[in-house]
């Protein structure tokens, strides 16, 4: 009888551990999705800044070329 009670306690404990692990897994999966979304957002910001940098660089080069032509 004691062995049966012991086994029952172990089964209940194992079921509780599985439940907790499933909750932790779901929480971690949500965190991963949130971080992936944030990473995608930051990557888009970086691409936008790169495009803006390229545009500003082009404008500066045009202005420098105009200045050089005026000196002639």
C-alpha positions as CSV (number, residue, x, y, z in Angstrom):
1,X,0.0,0.0,0.0
2,X,2.8,2.4,0.8
3,X,4.5,1.6,-2.5
4,X,1.2,2.5,-4.3
5,X,1.0,5.8,-2.4
6,X,4.6,6.5,-3.3
7,X,4.0,5.8,-6.9
8,X,0.9,8.0,-6.9
9,X,2.9,10.9,-5.4
10,X,5.6,10.5,-8.0
11,X,3.0,10.5,-10.8
12,X,1.3,13.7,-9.4
13,X,4.8,15.3,-9.1
14,X,5.7,14.4,-12.6
15,X,2.4,15.7,-14.0
16,X,2.9,19.0,-12.2
17,X,6.5,19.3,-13.5
18,X,5.2,18.7,-17.1
19,X,2.6,21.4,-16.6
20,X,5.1,23.9,-15.3
21,X,7.5,23.0,-18.1
22,X,4.8,23.5,-20.7
23,X,4.0,26.9,-19.3
24,X,7.7,27.9,-19.3
25,X,8.0,26.7,-22.9
26,X,5.0,28.7,-24.0
27,X,6.4,31.8,-22.2
28,X,9.8,31.3,-23.8
29,X,8.3,30.8,-27.2
30,X,6.4,34.1,-26.8
31,X,9.6,35.9,-25.7
32,X,11.4,34.5,-28.8
33,X,8.6,35.8,-31.1
34,X,8.6,39.2,-29.4
35,X,12.4,39.4,-29.7
36,X,12.3,38.3,-33.4
37,X,9.7,41.0,-34.1
38,X,11.9,43.6,-32.3
39,X,14.9,42.4,-34.3
40,X,13.0,42.7,-37.5
41,X,11.9,46.2,-36.5
42,X,15.5,47.3,-35.7
43,X,16.8,45.8,-38.9
44,X,14.3,47.8,-40.9
45,X,15.4,50.9,-39.0
46,X,19.0,50.2,-39.8
47,X,18.2,49.8,-43.5
48,X,16.3,53.1,-43.4
49,X,19.3,54.8,-41.8
50,X,21.6,53.3,-44.4
51,X,19.4,54.5,-47.2
52,X,19.3,58.0,-45.6
53,X,23.1,58.0,-45.2
54,X,23.5,57.1,-48.8
55,X,21.2,59.8,-49.9
56,X,22.9,62.4,-47.7
57,X,26.3,61.2,-49.0
58,X,25.1,61.6,-52.6
59,X,23.8,65.2,-51.9
60,X,27.1,66.1,-50.3
61,X,29.1,64.8,-53.2
62,X,26.8,66.8,-55.6
63,X,27.4,69.9,-53.5
64,X,31.2,69.3,-53.5
65,X,31.1,68.9,-57.3
66,X,29.2,72.1,-57.7
67,X,31.7,73.9,-55.4
68,X,34.6,72.5,-57.5
69,X,33.1,73.7,-60.7
70,X,32.6,77.2,-59.3
71,X,36.3,77.4,-58.4
72,X,37.2,76.8,-62.0
